[in-house]
Amino acid sequence: MSSSLASQLQQIASLDASRLTSKYGTPSSKSYLFPPKVAAEHDLDSIFTLAQSGFDELLSLDPGMEVFEDELFSERAKRTDRMMLSQEENDALNTTLGRCLRRLGKWVGVMAGGKCIEWLVRRFRIHEMNAETLLLTFLPYHSSPNFARILAILTLPKTSPYFAPFSALIAKAQPVPRSYITSSISPSRDKSLHLLGDVAGLVKQAIKEDVVHRALLTFWTATMVDLMETGKQGKGLEEGLIKLLVETFVVILETPKGGEDVNAAVYPPLVLLTRSITIADGPFQAIVSSLLTPSSLANPSQRMLTLLVILNDRPTWNSGLGVDAPVHLAKIKQLGEILVAAMEKYGFETALKTVVSVLLERPDLHNKSLAAVLEHGQVPNSVAQLAAKELLQLGSAATSSDEVKTACKTLLANLRERHPSVVDSAFVEASSRAPIDHALVQKPVDEVAFLNIYAADVSSRVQGVREVFDLANSGTDQESAVTAIIARLGDDDEVVIEALYQNSQQLSTLLSVEKYIAGVKPTFWSVSPKPAIIGHHLDYISNHLLVDRPKAGKKIFRELLFPVLLSTEKRQPLTKVEALKLLSGGLKNVDILGGIVPEIAKARAENTKGGVQKSNLLVATALSEATATSTQFEEDVSYFIGQLDSANSSARLLAYMVLTKLITSLQGDLQLNLAVKALEHLRLKQNGPVLRDIQIAEQAPSPALLEAIHRKADDGRTTQRAVVELLSSLVRVVKPATTNVTWLSSDATNSEIAPFKVYSEQVYIWANSGLLPAAVSSSLLRSLLTQLGEEALLFFASLWTSSSPIALRTASLRHATAFVSAYSGLKTQQGIDFQIVIPALLIALQDGEKVIRQAGVELLKALSGETEGTATIYALDAIYGDRSDVVQLLKSTDRRRYLDTLLEVADEIIIDAGRVKVLHSVALEVHRGQNKKSLSHRRAVIGCLTSHIVAFRSLRERLVLLDLLSEVQDSTLLRGVLPLLTSLENGQDDEFIWLSDLSFEARTNYLEVLFGVFKPQAATVLAEEQSPAWTFLLSMLAEKSASPIQEQLRKLSLRKLADGVFAALPVPEKIEYVLALIQSLHTLSSEDFLSTKEILGKFELDSATITELIDNLSEPLETTFHRKKQRHDDTTAEEDGPTAAVHDLTVLIESRDWKSLPGDAGLVASLMSILSSLLTKRLVIKEGVDYLEQEVLAAILALVEKIEDPAEVNRAHVGIEVVIKVIRASTNPRTSQRALLVAAELARLIPDAVLHNVMPIFTFMGASDFQRDDAYSFGVVEKTVTRIVPVMTKSLKDKATSTLDLYNESLTFLSIFTDMSSRLPKHRTLPFFVHLVKSLDPVDFLAPVCMLLVDRATTKGGRAGKDVGTVLELPAALAATFDVSVRTEVLLEIVNELGRLVGDLTRVDKEAFLSRTITENDSSDRPLRQITYLLNLATALINQLRGKSCAQVAVQSIVRQLIILAAATSQPTMASTDIPTNMHAALEGAMQLLSAENFLGITLQLLGEGSQQDKVMSLTVFTERVPLIKSEIRSKNTKTIGEILKSAAGLLGTSTSTISAALIAIKIVTKTALPVEDGVLAQIVPAVVGAVSKFHDTANTVGAFSLIELLVRHLGSRVIPYIQSIVDVSLTLIKSPKTTSSVSKQAFTTLASILETVSTFISSKQLTSMIRHTIDYRSKDASISLGVFTTIAKRIRTKTLFPVLMELWKIVQMEDEGSMKGFFDLLRLTLKNATREDLPGMIKPVFAFFLDVFDLRHRLQGRGFDAETINDIEESAIGSFLELVTKLNEATFKPLFIRLYDWAVIDLAEGKAIDDGRLVERKIVLLHVMMGLLVKFKNLLSPYIATLLPHIQELLPAYASGEIADFALWKLLLEVLGKSFEVDEGAFYTDSHLLTLIPLLIAQLPLFPTATTSEGGSSSAITRTLSSLAGSTTSEKVLRTLNTSICLATRSDEIKTRLAALRALDGVWERQTEEMLTFVPETVSEFLAELLEDESGDVEAAARKVLDRIEKVTGSLKEYLE
């Protein structure tokens, strides 16, 4: 009867609880991913975590999985129990699971998918409740290990149609071939077609749910194909199968958006289906219609190719492709190209006709596709005829629309061009039946016109021009007409152009100016224009175009006329006649032509030498003059410059000449600007070819250039010459007198830079490029420097400070050096001071290129030689333009000293570009103790350099110079660059504007460098009275409409102050800046507010400064006012003041890191004053009070925590009253919590004050903090506990006298907290109890607290609605937070408490601590629950301690107590509970904490002192633990283990359970024994052996034998004294009829162990006895006997064993079949394991023995044995003989074989007939041996056939003649021959041998006609032999002889002979079909033809079979049968 607890558990259990394990809640051992043992280790939570990771990964791969998350993969799913759901809920869940599984099918091969499936198996048991869906999901992976894994866990109900085919596979789950699945779902197996329907519907379902994947499609297609292939090979495809397949294919093909892969999967089985059978018209129509589904997203090529294949296989189909086929086909992209490609590659004439006929139904839709097919050169005539016929009828039908008729006409016209006879024939035929429009076969007029206008011959083009103009007049296709006319305007034939201009007026109407120019431009710009054609064009332009459109003159000139104005030797587009046309009509109004046309005409008319050159010069001159006076000068110049790159040489060269003339003729700004533009354009040619070798004249254009233009206009050198002359003309450029250039000016675009500056730079670049001739370069450079004059040095400085090429900067430095040196060489009264260029030179000295630095050093040296004294400052007022006045000059001494400093490291500067910067950082650094003169010099240099930085408004140069001074630590640097900063305050300042024009990146970089001057050393400048720098910093904080630049300035200023400047400021400035900064926050955006506040936090402020800031910011909170005495506005301002003060104070308080400040009571008092003010003004302040209070309290707390001296707090008058008021006044819990923390901390410093106010604190805490789930609330609780609990703890300890007494005394107190655990927030519970226990003292109170927490789980109220596991988690987690030593003691206390509780079950007076918690109202089983749950806690603690170092004394007590408890709880009273199991689990865990030495001591102690059940339990534990002891430890405890073994052996005579435990213990020690333990083990062997016969139960007997076996194997020679006793006991039990099979089996195993271990010590008598008993036992269990035989054969030497066998044979041969077979098994194994060294000396007796054995047949027949038995015995003997042969070499074997032959054939032959029975018996033996040898050794034995062959040739005729009639010998003889043929492989048989044997074998066909024709019959034997003979040769002669001989035998009069011959013939042809094809005519026509008409039906059928076999290879042979 079960306990009440068990009853309750059963009541609440799930309906399916019996299937679940209590521990894990999932089906045991059922797992997809893990083996059963591993799966059992994973609970539901771990599987859910695994599934979550997999599901998250799948979501990234397949977002569609998200829909299953809530129902299947969420926390909610963990609580779903399918057994508790209703039928409707389960059905809905099944639907969801089905969809989920099908979607997971795509991811079966991915680990993430496996994780999700594992979860569904473990939680939803899909392998049982959704088994069919799961199986279908995995079918596509049938050949993978995944299928095997899922198959292994499937549970298919017997009612399922899947049970029959798949249930048998579950036991041996493995991948299955697709053929098995195909066979299982085939109609022959599943008549209902249910399985087939499911598999066929997989793709349909997948498309519906959008879960199609490649594996599914591949499996589905292959299965459908295999299904049909199987059906074809059988009885054909069944009607139901066909219907199902057609429906499936059609549905899939018609599915919208099925996709390319899905449709492609249907095509192979669909084509196979249509080819396999003739489908009815209706289904076939549905198939072809479905292939044309427009929205299926199928691949057009694949779809159409499939359709064509299907249609081509059905040539009789004429029902079209469906009603909507024309429309559907129109939606197929590139249909025409697809059909053409299919036609080219495969033909498809029949199918193409069907498709084209459908296209012809709507030619208007398929015009393009039909054209592609019909116009193809390989289109079949039948298709062309069909098209012609249909198009003629459709085009002539009255019902056809105009679009259809137009399409028909176009198609017919094109078709007629390629197939005129076809179209004409169709036209004649159609006309005979109905009127046909003749126009259908003619081209339209417009097509003719366009064909003509694009024709190759001139006349057609002329005709086409006229026709196109006519079309344009009629308004037909005017756009195409315009296009055609434009194309003809470029015609190079004059006749065509004349035809065009015959319609000038119409042409002018049709074409715009732009279109006309586009048409004729190629003519004007061509390489060889024709003057006549140009003349026609000019006539039209002059007389029509410009008359109608006079404003187009300039455009006409530039687009058309410009390239024809220049004449060359090869290109003279304008003759005199054409030139004069430029002065007529509308052209005369083009201004630029007026001056040049007469000159052109005159030059063309003179026709003198040089006339063309002169003409070109005149044209260029005239054009330049006309341009100079043009009102569109800039536009004209831009045009000419654009033509410098023209591809037309005439236009390009003319442009160069015109520009050259313009440059030389113009003056002033026009000339300079033109030169700049030309140079800018030629900039790209600076990297072009070298022009140095070009010789030029002084005048430009030079005669040489004019001649080159005339002769070689297309030569590249001509253009180069033009370039050089253009550049040489630049020497004529004169700097305008009004031009002033600021060489070192601000950054600007090219348009803003002075033209002369650009000109100078470009000319200098060309002059130094090395490309120009030396004369040109020199003249250009000379001209430039002449005009620069004294400004040359500034010009050079502008170059070397720029980013120009290296060579150019180097050249400029060298020229500058020459310039300075030249001045130094002049003997003038007053020298020149060039210090103004030193900053620019510093830029060069820092250049990255060494050559530039070297040139810079040379210039530096030149500058150092200047005249000292009152020298004139070079370019002082001009260097930076109007900004030059800010430059500070160095005194001569400072300049000299500075230059000397630079020159000292000149060589280092050349080597290292960074040396200059290092020099300045060292040389300009200010040191303490420096004299005033040195300090003055350094600051003078800094001031000078910074003044240049201010004046030089150029980004690159400023950055270089600022970087040069970046390491200088001096306040002078800030003073120097301050003007750059202050000017940025004004948005209209030039500096601000210049900065605004920079890119954001450049501006940011510049400002970063500029603000680098703000360094801590600059603090003195900032602290000066009315400091501009300080004013600037404050202005950056002032409220203004900030621009992006000003915003950058503000952020940079803040950042620089935070980087160290602020820390160096005096306190007043710090306070001023912080207050200003806080005020500025009011107007900032939220983002800027946060970033600024972050910077404020970086400002370092001490406590005194913070106090002063608080006083300043708190003033509005302390001011009082009277509302009645103020106006409304003032009142509002006053009310806003406190609110603003709150915000400002909040910013300040937030910005401080209070934890880093030292504890300061004065600052705490100041912060307290804020709290007091806030309490006073709370009603006035609008917002922010709570937050500020919280921050102030946090600050106070941080400061108070660092104050150690209570007197300091008292001196500052810090009290707790304000804090208490805040607690009472605040409604914000966060404020109250922080106030409580402050109060708790103040208790340390002012405890008396806190004690006076303790009640309000605890009142608030009890009312609020225990109710809230937040850290602050529980922080308060923890501090309270920290203060109060220790006092209570001390009181309890004072009262208690023992540990149990302490527990009992504290029960009530501790219960207060443990009872509260269910009301605490879950995540706060553990931290609270940890803190509580720490306050109590873990050593004394952790154990009782944990016990009480466990006890809560035993009552419903204690669980508070939670499950037991959740309640028990808390005490385990609580204990885990403490040290190992504490947990060990707690574990000991719990185990002791368990002992008390178990004892209390039978005691009246309870002793246990927890027993005091039980009341009268509690259920009777609560003590059991207490034990169970407390045991669970003990197990948890043990698991926690695993691997830790625990105190062994305590652990020993724990283990000993647990062993005793395990024995006590194993009683029947607790068998129905989990207590025994859990106790064993706890014991097992505790053992891992105990050292091996202590464990062994406990075991020995319990074996000596414990009760019987304690001994059994201790032995059980000992058995489990001994293997785990390390060898080195075990060896040290050998003595203890020996004592334990002796004690265990002494228990073998006690009760059954004790015997079993003792045997197992000894066995496990033996298995793991060390060598030092062998002596003890040997001592207990007699005791174990002696006890075996006394056991009465099988299990112990088997166990004892197993132990003896183990001891024998382990001890080896130590068991020699006990061999006889072991053998006797074993054989005695084996012989006993009462002995069970399991005992016998183990006894044999024990004997085998002796044989394997000490075989050499076994006597012959013992061996004979073992063999005899083993042979006798063979009839009971052959496998056991065979195993023993194998052991004997392997372990006993052959020389020893064989004599025993010989003696034994004398007895065995007289016994039954089983004994003899057993003997031969042993003999075979003996010979198999015999060594080759032992055999030579034994060959004779062994062979003699075998001859005697081979004669056994005769003796057995005499004893009445039947033939089958004799054959079996003989086969066993032959098997032994074959093993002997295997060991022999050929030299040894051959004599033996000959002797065997003599024995069988010769020895008894004398005087006896051939059919003598004894002879026949021996020959049968010989042939049996030969067959065995052939099978085993194959062609190695072929040569030995030569020994048998003469006798075979004697036997076969004897059988044919009837001399011998033994069927067995005859059959065996044929089989041996057949096998010899098969294995020969050319080793023995030759054609002559075979030809000799053929007649002998043919003669055997009539023999034994009454024998059956089955496998054992005569026909079968002779057929196999002849087939083997045929298969062994490819000789035509042999095969022909064999074929003919057999055929002749078919003419026998005997029907059976004819049948035998036909069967042989069929076998031969089956074996050698290919080689015998040449014999087909004679075989079929001469023999089979007759046999097919044989009177016997059997003969006719056999002949038909042979004919069918031949026809499978050759095809029909009807012609041979006629």
Salt bridges, closest charged atoms under 4 A:
ASP16 OD2 - ARG19 NE 3.12
ASP16 OD2 - ARG125 NH2 2.38
ASP45 OD1 - LYS78 NZ 2.71
ASP62 OD2 - ARG103 NH1 3.03
ASP70 OD2 - ARG76 NH1 2.63
GLU75 OE1 - LYS78 NZ 3.66
GLU118 OE2 - ARG122 NH1 3.23
GLU128 OE1 - ARG19 NH2 1.62
GLU128 OE1 - ARG125 NH2 3.62
GLU128 OE2 - HIS127 NE2 3.30
ASP198 OD2 - HIS194 NE2 3.22
GLU209 OE2 - ARG102 NH2 2.86
ASP226 OD2 - ARG178 NE 2.66
ASP261 OD2 - ARG214 NH2 3.39
ASP281 OD1 - ARG314 NH2 2.76
ASP313 OD2 - ARG275 NE 2.61
GLU344 OE2 - HIS376 NE2 2.56
ASP364 OD2 - ARG362 NH2 3.17
GLU417 OE2 - LYS443 NZ 3.03
ASP424 OD1 - ARG416 NE 3.07
GLU429 OE2 - ARG433 NH1 3.32
GLU447 OE1 - LYS443 NZ 3.70
ASP491 OD2 - ARG461 NE 2.75
ASP491 OD2 - ARG488 NE 2.86
GLU494 OE2 - HIS536 NE2 2.86
GLU498 OE2 - HIS536 NE2 3.56
ASP539 OD2 - LYS581 NZ 3.11
GLU559 OE1 - LYS521 NZ 2.89
GLU569 OE2 - ARG711 NH1 2.39
GLU634 OE1 - LYS677 NZ 2.16
GLU635 OE2 - ARG558 NH1 2.78
ASP636 OD1 - LYS554 NZ 3.40
ASP636 OD1 - ARG558 NH2 2.48
ASP645 OD2 - HIS681 NE2 2.71
GLU680 OE1 - ARG683 NH2 2.73
ASP693 OD1 - ARG717 NH2 3.05
GLU707 OE2 - ARG711 NE 2.79
GLU791 OE1 - LYS735 NZ 3.64
ASP833 OD2 - ARG895 NH1 2.66
ASP847 OD2 - ARG809 NH1 2.34
GLU868 OE2 - ARG896 NE 3.15
ASP894 OD1 - HIS937 ND1 3.16
ASP900 OD1 - ARG896 NH1 3.28
GLU908 OE1 - ARG915 NE 2.44
GLU957 OE2 - ARG956 NH1 3.88
ASP963 OD1 - LYS917 NZ 3.09
ASP970 OD2 - ARG939 NE 3.45
GLU991 OE1 - ARG883 NH2 3.70
GLU991 OE1 - ARG953 NE 3.02
GLU991 OE2 - ARG958 NH1 2.27
GLU1008 OE2 - ARG1055 NH2 2.25
GLU1024 OE2 - ARG975 NH2 2.49
GLU1047 OE2 - ARG1050 NH2 2.88
ASP1088 OD1 - LYS1051 NZ 3.83
ASP1130 OD2 - ARG1127 NE 3.61
GLU1135 OE2 - ARG1123 NH1 2.72
ASP1136 OD1 - LYS1182 NZ 3.05
ASP1144 OD1 - HIS1082 NE2 2.69
GLU1150 OE1 - LYS1093 NZ 2.72
GLU1183 OE2 - HIS1143 NE2 3.19
ASP1186 OD1 - ARG1178 NH1 3.58
GLU1189 OE2 - ARG1178 NH2 2.32
GLU1191 OE2 - ARG1234 NH1 3.59
GLU1204 OE1 - ARG1244 NH1 3.90
GLU1241 OE2 - ARG1244 NE 3.02
GLU1241 OE1 - LYS1279 NZ 3.12
ASP1265 OD1 - ARG1268 NH1 3.68
ASP1269 OD1 - HIS1323 NE2 2.67
ASP1269 OD1 - ARG1324 NE 3.16
ASP1294 OD2 - LYS1290 NZ 3.62
ASP1337 OD2 - LYS1293 NZ 2.85
ASP1340 OD2 - LYS1293 NZ 3.01
ASP1351 OD2 - ARG1422 NH2 2.71
GLU1393 OE1 - ARG1396 NH2 2.64
ASP1400 OD1 - ARG1403 NH2 2.86
GLU1407 OE1 - ARG1403 NH2 3.70
ASP1418 OD2 - ARG1422 NH1 2.40
ASP1421 OD1 - ARG1425 NH1 2.70
GLU1573 OE2 - ARG1530 NE 2.90
ASP1574 OD1 - HIS1610 NE2 2.54
GLU1605 OE2 - ARG1609 NE 3.03
GLU1652 OE1 - ARG1609 NH1 2.24
ASP1672 OD1 - ARG1668 NH2 2.65
GLU1703 OE2 - LYS1706 NZ 3.31
GLU1711 OE1 - ARG1668 NH2 2.91
GLU1713 OE2 - LYS1717 NZ 2.71
ASP1721 OD2 - ARG1674 NH2 3.32
ASP1721 OD1 - ARG1724 NH2 3.99
ASP1734 OD1 - ARG1693 NH2 3.07
ASP1748 OD1 - ARG1755 NH1 3.43
ASP1751 OD2 - ARG1814 NH2 2.73
ASP1751 OD2 - ARG1818 NH2 3.55
ASP1768 OD2 - LYS1717 NZ 3.75
GLU1770 OE2 - ARG1753 NE 2.90
GLU1770 OE1 - HIS1824 ND1 2.55
ASP1803 OD2 - ARG1795 NH1 3.00
GLU1817 OE1 - HIS1754 ND1 3.32
GLU1850 OE1 - HIS1847 ND1 3.58
GLU1871 OE2 - ARG1920 NH2 3.72
GLU1878 OE1 - LYS1875 NZ 3.36
GLU1911 OE1 - ARG1920 NH1 3.17
GLU1932 OE2 - ARG1936 NH2 3.21
ASP1962 OD2 - LYS2001 NZ 3.82
ASP1962 OD1 - ARG2005 NE 2.63
GLU1966 OE2 - ARG2005 NH1 3.97
GLU1978 OE1 - ARG1936 NH1 2.79
GLU1986 OE2 - ARG1947 NH2 3.70
ASP1990 OD1 - ARG1954 NH2 3.13
